[in-house]
Amino acid sequence: MSLLQQNLISIRERIAAAAGRAKRDPSEVKLVAVSKTHPVPVLREAIDLGVTVFGENKVQEAESKIVDIGRPGIEWHLIGHLQSNKSRKAVQLFDVIQSLDSIELAKRLERICIDEGRDELPVLVQVDLAGEETKSGISESELSELVGYLKTCRRLKFKGLMVLPPYFDDPESARPFFKRLRKLRDETIPGGQLSMGMSNDFEVAIEEGATIVRVGTAIFGERSESKL
């Protein structure tokens, strides 16, 4: 049994256990395998082991992987900050954009979807709950205006919220951020998706209602050096 297979078995067991503690069905939690910096052969092995959703941070790096691996049965999510000059390529490549963080970007994506003839682009809004300068996300004070705009869009489909809390050695320290995002979700899009939780804290996130967890290191190990 490969290390990757062992890791995936462990992650799935931990997802099921966390869901059980929260009296939730594990099938409610989508596992996004964060594949940034990992090469195509590793992703192909993951697909053979049942992984169907990959998360990439950079449009340029993702493009070669998506072209190589293809789309049948696979979802590609953009989870990193989207620069405006990469918007068209992102619309062409990704099934879901989890990192929408401004009205300006939303307007650009809506226009590009129309230009490209894309009928529907699911998006999640990344909310900045910690005010970290190194991370993207829209502030809570600006969230309602962006949500209001998204509800008028014909091509962008507002599906939920995403958060990237600060890193803590103790996963429990992330719990308040997950609770806050769930409350914001309930206020803005009841029943919508909650993308929260990564390798070090996804179990706490599931206990707090995460419907999407983004796990990289715990599946693939430490990152490879990106060639891009």
C-alpha positions as CSV (number, residue, x, y, z in Angstrom):
1,M,0.0,0.0,0.0
2,S,1.4,3.4,-1.0
3,L,1.8,6.3,1.4
4,L,-0.7,8.2,-0.6
5,Q,-3.3,5.4,-0.2
6,Q,-2.6,5.2,3.5
7,N,-3.0,8.9,3.8
8,L,-6.3,8.9,1.9
9,I,-7.7,6.1,4.0
10,S,-6.7,8.0,7.2
11,I,-8.3,11.3,6.0
12,R,-11.5,9.6,5.0
13,E,-11.7,7.9,8.4
14,R,-11.1,11.1,10.2
15,I,-13.7,12.9,8.1
16,A,-16.2,10.2,9.0
17,A,-15.3,10.4,12.7
18,A,-15.6,14.2,12.8
19,A,-19.0,14.0,11.0
20,G,-20.1,11.4,13.5
21,R,-19.3,13.6,16.5
22,A,-21.4,16.3,14.9
23,K,-24.2,13.8,14.1
24,R,-23.7,14.5,10.4
25,D,-23.6,12.2,7.4
26,P,-20.0,12.0,6.2
27,S,-21.3,12.2,2.6
28,E,-22.2,15.8,3.3
29,V,-18.5,16.7,3.3
30,K,-16.7,17.1,0.0
31,L,-13.0,16.4,0.1
32,V,-10.9,18.8,-2.1
33,A,-7.4,17.4,-2.5
34,V,-5.1,20.5,-2.6
35,S,-2.8,19.5,-5.4
36,K,-0.8,22.7,-5.9
37,T,2.9,22.0,-6.7
38,H,2.3,18.3,-7.0
39,P,2.9,16.7,-10.4
40,V,0.5,15.0,-12.7
41,P,1.6,11.4,-11.9
42,V,0.8,12.0,-8.3
43,L,-2.6,13.3,-9.2
44,R,-3.3,10.3,-11.4
45,E,-2.5,8.0,-8.5
46,A,-4.9,10.0,-6.4
47,I,-7.6,9.6,-9.0
48,D,-7.0,5.9,-9.1
49,L,-7.6,5.9,-5.3
50,G,-11.0,7.7,-5.7
51,V,-10.1,11.4,-5.5
52,T,-12.5,13.3,-7.7
53,V,-12.0,17.0,-6.7
54,F,-8.7,18.9,-6.9
55,G,-7.9,22.4,-5.6
56,E,-5.3,24.5,-7.2
57,N,-3.9,27.9,-6.1
58,K,-2.5,29.3,-9.4
59,V,-4.2,29.4,-12.8
60,Q,-0.9,28.9,-14.7
61,E,0.1,25.8,-12.8
62,A,-3.4,24.4,-13.0
63,E,-3.7,24.8,-16.7
64,S,-1.1,22.2,-17.7
65,K,-2.6,19.7,-15.2
66,I,-6.1,20.2,-16.4
67,V,-5.1,19.9,-20.1
68,D,-3.1,16.7,-19.3
69,I,-5.5,15.0,-17.0
70,G,-8.8,16.2,-18.5
71,R,-12.2,16.6,-17.0
72,P,-14.3,13.5,-17.1
73,G,-15.4,12.7,-13.6
74,I,-13.0,15.3,-12.1
75,E,-13.8,18.7,-10.6
76,W,-11.2,21.5,-10.6
77,H,-11.5,24.2,-7.9
78,L,-9.6,27.4,-7.8
79,I,-8.8,28.0,-4.1
80,G,-6.1,30.7,-4.4
81,H,-6.3,34.4,-5.0
82,L,-7.4,35.2,-8.5
83,Q,-5.6,38.1,-10.2
84,S,-7.9,40.0,-12.6
85,N,-5.6,39.4,-15.5
86,K,-6.0,35.6,-15.1
87,S,-9.8,35.8,-14.9
88,R,-10.6,34.7,-18.5
89,K,-8.3,31.7,-18.2
90,A,-9.9,30.8,-14.8
91,V,-13.4,30.9,-16.4
92,Q,-12.1,28.6,-19.2
93,L,-10.5,26.1,-16.8
94,F,-12.2,25.8,-13.5
95,D,-15.4,24.1,-12.5
96,V,-15.7,26.2,-9.3
97,I,-14.0,29.4,-8.0
98,Q,-13.8,29.4,-4.2
99,S,-11.8,32.6,-3.8
100,L,-14.1,35.4,-5.1
101,D,-13.2,38.4,-3.0
102,S,-14.5,41.6,-4.5
103,I,-17.4,43.1,-6.5
104,E,-15.0,44.2,-9.2
105,L,-13.8,40.6,-9.7
106,A,-17.4,39.3,-9.7
107,K,-18.4,41.8,-12.4
108,R,-15.4,40.8,-14.4
109,L,-16.2,37.1,-14.1
110,E,-19.8,37.7,-15.0
111,R,-18.8,39.6,-18.2
112,I,-16.3,36.9,-19.2
113,C,-18.8,34.1,-18.7
114,I,-21.1,36.0,-21.2
115,D,-18.2,36.5,-23.6
116,E,-17.1,32.9,-23.4
117,G,-20.6,31.5,-23.6
118,R,-20.4,29.9,-20.2
119,D,-23.9,29.5,-18.8
120,E,-23.0,28.9,-15.2
121,L,-20.0,29.4,-13.0
122,P,-20.4,28.3,-9.3
123,V,-18.5,30.6,-6.9
124,L,-17.9,30.9,-3.2
125,V,-17.0,34.1,-1.5
126,Q,-13.8,34.1,0.5
127,V,-14.3,36.1,3.7
128,D,-11.5,37.7,5.6
129,L,-12.3,37.1,9.3
130,A,-8.8,37.7,10.7
131,G,-7.6,40.8,8.8
132,E,-4.3,39.2,7.9
133,E,-2.5,41.3,5.3
134,T,-1.0,38.3,3.6
135,K,-4.4,36.7,2.8
136,S,-7.2,37.7,0.5
137,G,-10.9,37.8,1.2
138,I,-13.6,40.4,1.5
139,S,-14.3,42.0,4.8
140,E,-17.5,41.2,6.8
141,S,-18.6,44.9,6.3
142,E,-18.5,44.6,2.5
143,L,-19.9,41.1,2.3
144,S,-23.6,42.0,2.0
145,E,-22.9,44.3,-0.9
146,L,-21.1,41.6,-2.8
147,V,-23.8,39.0,-2.0
148,G,-26.4,41.5,-3.2
149,Y,-24.6,41.8,-6.5
150,L,-24.2,38.1,-6.9
151,K,-27.9,37.5,-6.5
152,T,-28.4,39.6,-9.6
153,C,-25.9,37.7,-11.7
154,R,-27.2,35.5,-14.5
155,R,-24.0,33.4,-15.0
156,L,-22.3,33.5,-11.6
157,K,-24.0,31.1,-9.2
158,F,-23.4,32.0,-5.6
159,K,-23.0,28.8,-3.7
160,G,-21.6,29.7,-0.3
161,L,-18.6,31.0,1.7
162,M,-15.0,30.1,2.2
163,V,-12.5,31.1,4.9
164,L,-8.8,30.7,5.4
165,P,-8.2,31.4,9.1
166,P,-4.8,32.0,10.7
167,Y,-2.6,28.9,11.3
168,F,-2.7,27.6,14.8
169,D,-0.7,24.8,16.4
170,D,-3.9,24.0,18.3
171,P,-6.8,23.4,15.9
172,E,-9.3,24.4,18.6
173,S,-8.0,27.9,18.2
174,A,-9.5,28.0,14.7
175,R,-13.0,27.0,15.9
176,P,-14.2,30.6,16.5
177,F,-13.5,31.5,12.9
178,F,-15.5,28.5,11.7
179,K,-18.4,29.3,13.9
180,R,-18.3,32.9,12.6
181,L,-18.3,31.8,9.0
182,R,-21.2,29.4,9.6
183,K,-23.2,32.3,11.2
184,L,-22.4,34.5,8.2
185,R,-23.5,31.7,5.9
186,D,-26.8,31.3,7.7
187,E,-27.4,35.1,7.4
188,T,-26.5,35.3,3.7
189,I,-27.2,32.0,2.0
190,P,-29.0,29.6,4.3
191,G,-28.1,26.0,3.5
192,G,-25.2,27.2,1.3
193,Q,-21.7,25.6,1.1
194,L,-19.1,26.2,3.8
195,S,-15.6,25.7,2.6
196,M,-13.4,25.7,5.7
197,G,-10.8,23.5,7.2
198,M,-7.4,22.3,6.0
199,S,-4.9,19.6,6.9
200,N,-4.3,20.8,10.5
201,D,-7.9,21.8,11.4
202,F,-10.4,20.1,9.1
203,E,-11.9,18.0,11.8
204,V,-12.9,21.0,13.9
205,A,-14.3,22.6,10.7
206,I,-16.5,19.6,10.1
207,E,-17.7,19.7,13.7
208,E,-18.7,23.3,13.0
209,G,-20.6,22.6,9.7
210,A,-18.0,22.5,6.9
211,T,-19.4,21.0,3.7
212,I,-16.1,21.3,1.9
213,V,-12.6,20.7,3.4
214,R,-9.4,21.5,1.5
215,V,-6.7,19.0,2.4
216,G,-3.2,19.0,0.9
217,T,-0.3,18.1,3.1
218,A,-2.1,15.4,5.0
219,I,-2.8,13.7,1.7
220,F,0.2,14.4,-0.5
221,G,2.9,15.2,2.1
222,E,5.0,18.3,2.0
223,R,4.8,20.3,-1.2
224,S,7.1,19.8,-4.1
225,E,9.0,22.8,-5.6
226,S,6.7,24.3,-8.2
227,K,8.3,24.6,-11.7
228,L,6.0,27.6,-12.5
